[in-house]
Amino acid sequence: MRAGRLRHRVALQTPVDAQNARGEVERTYPVVAVVHASVEPLSGRELLEAQQIESRVTCRVRLRYTAGLTSHSRVLLLGPEGDPDHPTRTLNVLSVIDREQRHIELELLCEDVT
């Protein structure tokens, strides 16, 4: 994977369920990593092909392999400040694809939330 294509800074979040003081289960999304990635809107043909997998796919995020990402994870696009508490966009991960099954590159098909 060429580093020059990874021009976006993103924060990766995975869900954690924990009980609060009243015994209710609350889901939180702690940041597990801040990495460089390529975020691309899907073209018409790619969107049509991707929607056969998921009907809400709007973009593809490519990054170096990071263990633990699932279809329940989230990607935060960070602004110039790089602050995960103030992302410019939030993407829900719908599909995680390990390219060539070699743990080198991941391709995430995502939907835009904000």
PyMOL CGO cylinders between C-alpha atoms (Angstrom):
from pymol import cmd
from pymol.cgo import CYLINDER

trace = [
    CYLINDER, 0.00, 0.00, 0.00, 1.44, 3.34, -1.02, 0.3, 1, 1, 1, 1, 1, 1,
    CYLINDER, 1.44, 3.34, -1.02, 1.64, 5.86, 1.82, 0.3, 1, 1, 1, 1, 1, 1,
    CYLINDER, 1.64, 5.86, 1.82, 0.93, 8.80, -0.54, 0.3, 1, 1, 1, 1, 1, 1,
    CYLINDER, 0.93, 8.80, -0.54, -2.67, 7.69, -0.99, 0.3, 1, 1, 1, 1, 1, 1,
    CYLINDER, -2.67, 7.69, -0.99, -3.33, 7.74, 2.76, 0.3, 1, 1, 1, 1, 1, 1,
    CYLINDER, -3.33, 7.74, 2.76, -3.99, 11.47, 2.97, 0.3, 1, 1, 1, 1, 1, 1,
    CYLINDER, -3.99, 11.47, 2.97, -6.84, 11.50, 5.51, 0.3, 1, 1, 1, 1, 1, 1,
    CYLINDER, -6.84, 11.50, 5.51, -6.39, 11.25, 9.26, 0.3, 1, 1, 1, 1, 1, 1,
    CYLINDER, -6.39, 11.25, 9.26, -9.06, 9.05, 10.87, 0.3, 1, 1, 1, 1, 1, 1,
    CYLINDER, -9.06, 9.05, 10.87, -9.90, 7.75, 14.34, 0.3, 1, 1, 1, 1, 1, 1,
    CYLINDER, -9.90, 7.75, 14.34, -11.11, 4.15, 14.58, 0.3, 1, 1, 1, 1, 1, 1,
    CYLINDER, -11.11, 4.15, 14.58, -13.70, 3.26, 17.19, 0.3, 1, 1, 1, 1, 1, 1,
    CYLINDER, -13.70, 3.26, 17.19, -15.02, -0.14, 18.28, 0.3, 1, 1, 1, 1, 1, 1,
    CYLINDER, -15.02, -0.14, 18.28, -18.11, -0.59, 20.44, 0.3, 1, 1, 1, 1, 1, 1,
    CYLINDER, -18.11, -0.59, 20.44, -17.86, -1.56, 24.10, 0.3, 1, 1, 1, 1, 1, 1,
    CYLINDER, -17.86, -1.56, 24.10, -20.92, -2.51, 26.15, 0.3, 1, 1, 1, 1, 1, 1,
    CYLINDER, -20.92, -2.51, 26.15, -20.74, -1.81, 29.88, 0.3, 1, 1, 1, 1, 1, 1,
    CYLINDER, -20.74, -1.81, 29.88, -23.22, -1.62, 32.73, 0.3, 1, 1, 1, 1, 1, 1,
    CYLINDER, -23.22, -1.62, 32.73, -23.93, 1.76, 34.25, 0.3, 1, 1, 1, 1, 1, 1,
    CYLINDER, -23.93, 1.76, 34.25, -24.75, 2.42, 37.92, 0.3, 1, 1, 1, 1, 1, 1,
    CYLINDER, -24.75, 2.42, 37.92, -28.41, 1.44, 37.40, 0.3, 1, 1, 1, 1, 1, 1,
    CYLINDER, -28.41, 1.44, 37.40, -27.52, -1.91, 35.83, 0.3, 1, 1, 1, 1, 1, 1,
    CYLINDER, -27.52, -1.91, 35.83, -28.43, -0.85, 32.28, 0.3, 1, 1, 1, 1, 1, 1,
    CYLINDER, -28.43, -0.85, 32.28, -26.13, -1.75, 29.42, 0.3, 1, 1, 1, 1, 1, 1,
    CYLINDER, -26.13, -1.75, 29.42, -24.65, 1.28, 27.68, 0.3, 1, 1, 1, 1, 1, 1,
    CYLINDER, -24.65, 1.28, 27.68, -22.69, 1.17, 24.42, 0.3, 1, 1, 1, 1, 1, 1,
    CYLINDER, -22.69, 1.17, 24.42, -19.70, 3.47, 24.13, 0.3, 1, 1, 1, 1, 1, 1,
    CYLINDER, -19.70, 3.47, 24.13, -17.24, 3.95, 21.28, 0.3, 1, 1, 1, 1, 1, 1,
    CYLINDER, -17.24, 3.95, 21.28, -13.70, 4.51, 22.58, 0.3, 1, 1, 1, 1, 1, 1,
    CYLINDER, -13.70, 4.51, 22.58, -11.01, 5.44, 20.08, 0.3, 1, 1, 1, 1, 1, 1,
    CYLINDER, -11.01, 5.44, 20.08, -8.72, 2.44, 19.55, 0.3, 1, 1, 1, 1, 1, 1,
    CYLINDER, -8.72, 2.44, 19.55, -6.37, 4.01, 16.98, 0.3, 1, 1, 1, 1, 1, 1,
    CYLINDER, -6.37, 4.01, 16.98, -5.70, 7.18, 15.02, 0.3, 1, 1, 1, 1, 1, 1,
    CYLINDER, -5.70, 7.18, 15.02, -4.27, 6.33, 11.58, 0.3, 1, 1, 1, 1, 1, 1,
    CYLINDER, -4.27, 6.33, 11.58, -3.87, 7.61, 8.04, 0.3, 1, 1, 1, 1, 1, 1,
    CYLINDER, -3.87, 7.61, 8.04, -6.37, 6.34, 5.47, 0.3, 1, 1, 1, 1, 1, 1,
    CYLINDER, -6.37, 6.34, 5.47, -7.77, 6.92, 2.02, 0.3, 1, 1, 1, 1, 1, 1,
    CYLINDER, -7.77, 6.92, 2.02, -11.45, 7.95, 2.03, 0.3, 1, 1, 1, 1, 1, 1,
    CYLINDER, -11.45, 7.95, 2.03, -13.14, 7.78, -1.38, 0.3, 1, 1, 1, 1, 1, 1,
    CYLINDER, -13.14, 7.78, -1.38, -16.75, 8.27, -2.41, 0.3, 1, 1, 1, 1, 1, 1,
    CYLINDER, -16.75, 8.27, -2.41, -17.87, 5.37, -4.56, 0.3, 1, 1, 1, 1, 1, 1,
    CYLINDER, -17.87, 5.37, -4.56, -18.39, 5.96, -8.28, 0.3, 1, 1, 1, 1, 1, 1,
    CYLINDER, -18.39, 5.96, -8.28, -21.69, 5.05, -9.91, 0.3, 1, 1, 1, 1, 1, 1,
    CYLINDER, -21.69, 5.05, -9.91, -20.63, 1.56, -10.98, 0.3, 1, 1, 1, 1, 1, 1,
    CYLINDER, -20.63, 1.56, -10.98, -18.83, 0.80, -7.71, 0.3, 1, 1, 1, 1, 1, 1,
    CYLINDER, -18.83, 0.80, -7.71, -21.86, 2.04, -5.78, 0.3, 1, 1, 1, 1, 1, 1,
    CYLINDER, -21.86, 2.04, -5.78, -24.12, -0.27, -7.77, 0.3, 1, 1, 1, 1, 1, 1,
    CYLINDER, -24.12, -0.27, -7.77, -21.82, -3.25, -7.10, 0.3, 1, 1, 1, 1, 1, 1,
    CYLINDER, -21.82, -3.25, -7.10, -21.40, -2.36, -3.43, 0.3, 1, 1, 1, 1, 1, 1,
    CYLINDER, -21.40, -2.36, -3.43, -25.13, -2.02, -2.92, 0.3, 1, 1, 1, 1, 1, 1,
    CYLINDER, -25.13, -2.02, -2.92, -25.49, -5.66, -3.79, 0.3, 1, 1, 1, 1, 1, 1,
    CYLINDER, -25.49, -5.66, -3.79, -23.62, -6.24, -0.52, 0.3, 1, 1, 1, 1, 1, 1,
    CYLINDER, -23.62, -6.24, -0.52, -25.21, -3.40, 1.46, 0.3, 1, 1, 1, 1, 1, 1,
    CYLINDER, -25.21, -3.40, 1.46, -27.78, -0.90, 0.24, 0.3, 1, 1, 1, 1, 1, 1,
    CYLINDER, -27.78, -0.90, 0.24, -26.39, 2.00, 2.30, 0.3, 1, 1, 1, 1, 1, 1,
    CYLINDER, -26.39, 2.00, 2.30, -22.75, 1.99, 1.20, 0.3, 1, 1, 1, 1, 1, 1,
    CYLINDER, -22.75, 1.99, 1.20, -21.57, 5.49, 0.27, 0.3, 1, 1, 1, 1, 1, 1,
    CYLINDER, -21.57, 5.49, 0.27, -17.78, 5.42, 0.54, 0.3, 1, 1, 1, 1, 1, 1,
    CYLINDER, -17.78, 5.42, 0.54, -14.72, 3.21, 0.79, 0.3, 1, 1, 1, 1, 1, 1,
    CYLINDER, -14.72, 3.21, 0.79, -11.99, 3.66, 3.41, 0.3, 1, 1, 1, 1, 1, 1,
    CYLINDER, -11.99, 3.66, 3.41, -8.62, 2.01, 2.80, 0.3, 1, 1, 1, 1, 1, 1,
    CYLINDER, -8.62, 2.01, 2.80, -6.02, 1.72, 5.52, 0.3, 1, 1, 1, 1, 1, 1,
    CYLINDER, -6.02, 1.72, 5.52, -3.20, -0.44, 6.76, 0.3, 1, 1, 1, 1, 1, 1,
    CYLINDER, -3.20, -0.44, 6.76, -4.32, -3.57, 8.58, 0.3, 1, 1, 1, 1, 1, 1,
    CYLINDER, -4.32, -3.57, 8.58, -5.68, -2.90, 12.05, 0.3, 1, 1, 1, 1, 1, 1,
    CYLINDER, -5.68, -2.90, 12.05, -6.89, -5.86, 14.13, 0.3, 1, 1, 1, 1, 1, 1,
    CYLINDER, -6.89, -5.86, 14.13, -10.26, -5.80, 15.84, 0.3, 1, 1, 1, 1, 1, 1,
    CYLINDER, -10.26, -5.80, 15.84, -12.33, -3.82, 13.33, 0.3, 1, 1, 1, 1, 1, 1,
    CYLINDER, -12.33, -3.82, 13.33, -15.80, -5.23, 12.69, 0.3, 1, 1, 1, 1, 1, 1,
    CYLINDER, -15.80, -5.23, 12.69, -18.99, -4.24, 10.93, 0.3, 1, 1, 1, 1, 1, 1,
    CYLINDER, -18.99, -4.24, 10.93, -20.02, -2.54, 14.19, 0.3, 1, 1, 1, 1, 1, 1,
    CYLINDER, -20.02, -2.54, 14.19, -17.02, -0.20, 14.25, 0.3, 1, 1, 1, 1, 1, 1,
    CYLINDER, -17.02, -0.20, 14.25, -17.01, 3.50, 13.34, 0.3, 1, 1, 1, 1, 1, 1,
    CYLINDER, -17.01, 3.50, 13.34, -14.56, 5.76, 11.51, 0.3, 1, 1, 1, 1, 1, 1,
    CYLINDER, -14.56, 5.76, 11.51, -14.22, 9.44, 12.44, 0.3, 1, 1, 1, 1, 1, 1,
    CYLINDER, -14.22, 9.44, 12.44, -12.74, 11.73, 9.80, 0.3, 1, 1, 1, 1, 1, 1,
    CYLINDER, -12.74, 11.73, 9.80, -10.57, 14.20, 11.62, 0.3, 1, 1, 1, 1, 1, 1,
    CYLINDER, -10.57, 14.20, 11.62, -10.14, 17.84, 10.71, 0.3, 1, 1, 1, 1, 1, 1,
    CYLINDER, -10.14, 17.84, 10.71, -6.85, 19.74, 10.51, 0.3, 1, 1, 1, 1, 1, 1,
    CYLINDER, -6.85, 19.74, 10.51, -6.65, 19.86, 14.32, 0.3, 1, 1, 1, 1, 1, 1,
    CYLINDER, -6.65, 19.86, 14.32, -6.79, 16.04, 14.49, 0.3, 1, 1, 1, 1, 1, 1,
    CYLINDER, -6.79, 16.04, 14.49, -9.15, 16.09, 17.49, 0.3, 1, 1, 1, 1, 1, 1,
    CYLINDER, -9.15, 16.09, 17.49, -11.28, 12.90, 17.77, 0.3, 1, 1, 1, 1, 1, 1,
    CYLINDER, -11.28, 12.90, 17.77, -13.79, 14.81, 19.93, 0.3, 1, 1, 1, 1, 1, 1,
    CYLINDER, -13.79, 14.81, 19.93, -14.63, 17.09, 16.96, 0.3, 1, 1, 1, 1, 1, 1,
    CYLINDER, -14.63, 17.09, 16.96, -14.70, 14.95, 13.79, 0.3, 1, 1, 1, 1, 1, 1,
    CYLINDER, -14.70, 14.95, 13.79, -15.74, 16.40, 10.44, 0.3, 1, 1, 1, 1, 1, 1,
    CYLINDER, -15.74, 16.40, 10.44, -17.69, 13.24, 9.52, 0.3, 1, 1, 1, 1, 1, 1,
    CYLINDER, -17.69, 13.24, 9.52, -18.71, 9.98, 11.15, 0.3, 1, 1, 1, 1, 1, 1,
    CYLINDER, -18.71, 9.98, 11.15, -18.89, 6.78, 9.13, 0.3, 1, 1, 1, 1, 1, 1,
    CYLINDER, -18.89, 6.78, 9.13, -20.49, 3.52, 10.21, 0.3, 1, 1, 1, 1, 1, 1,
    CYLINDER, -20.49, 3.52, 10.21, -18.57, 0.48, 8.97, 0.3, 1, 1, 1, 1, 1, 1,
    CYLINDER, -18.57, 0.48, 8.97, -20.81, -1.94, 7.11, 0.3, 1, 1, 1, 1, 1, 1,
    CYLINDER, -20.81, -1.94, 7.11, -18.21, -4.35, 5.78, 0.3, 1, 1, 1, 1, 1, 1,
    CYLINDER, -18.21, -4.35, 5.78, -14.55, -5.09, 6.57, 0.3, 1, 1, 1, 1, 1, 1,
    CYLINDER, -14.55, -5.09, 6.57, -12.50, -6.66, 3.77, 0.3, 1, 1, 1, 1, 1, 1,
    CYLINDER, -12.50, -6.66, 3.77, -8.98, -7.98, 4.42, 0.3, 1, 1, 1, 1, 1, 1,
    CYLINDER, -8.98, -7.98, 4.42, -7.37, -7.63, 0.99, 0.3, 1, 1, 1, 1, 1, 1,
    CYLINDER, -7.37, -7.63, 0.99, -5.77, -10.91, -0.10, 0.3, 1, 1, 1, 1, 1, 1,
    CYLINDER, -5.77, -10.91, -0.10, -6.17, -12.23, 3.49, 0.3, 1, 1, 1, 1, 1, 1,
    CYLINDER, -6.17, -12.23, 3.49, -2.59, -11.18, 4.24, 0.3, 1, 1, 1, 1, 1, 1,
    CYLINDER, -2.59, -11.18, 4.24, -3.24, -8.67, 7.06, 0.3, 1, 1, 1, 1, 1, 1,
    CYLINDER, -3.24, -8.67, 7.06, -1.61, -5.85, 5.11, 0.3, 1, 1, 1, 1, 1, 1,
    CYLINDER, -1.61, -5.85, 5.11, -4.51, -3.67, 3.94, 0.3, 1, 1, 1, 1, 1, 1,
    CYLINDER, -4.51, -3.67, 3.94, -8.16, -3.27, 4.96, 0.3, 1, 1, 1, 1, 1, 1,
    CYLINDER, -8.16, -3.27, 4.96, -10.98, -1.96, 2.84, 0.3, 1, 1, 1, 1, 1, 1,
    CYLINDER, -10.98, -1.96, 2.84, -14.00, -0.69, 4.77, 0.3, 1, 1, 1, 1, 1, 1,
    CYLINDER, -14.00, -0.69, 4.77, -17.34, -0.11, 3.05, 0.3, 1, 1, 1, 1, 1, 1,
    CYLINDER, -17.34, -0.11, 3.05, -19.07, 2.60, 5.04, 0.3, 1, 1, 1, 1, 1, 1,
    CYLINDER, -19.07, 2.60, 5.04, -22.18, 4.74, 5.26, 0.3, 1, 1, 1, 1, 1, 1,
    CYLINDER, -22.18, 4.74, 5.26, -22.04, 8.42, 6.10, 0.3, 1, 1, 1, 1, 1, 1,
    CYLINDER, -22.04, 8.42, 6.10, -23.83, 9.30, 9.34, 0.3, 1, 1, 1, 1, 1, 1,
    CYLINDER, -23.83, 9.30, 9.34, -23.09, 13.04, 9.55, 0.3, 1, 1, 1, 1, 1, 1,
]
cmd.load_cgo(trace, "trace")
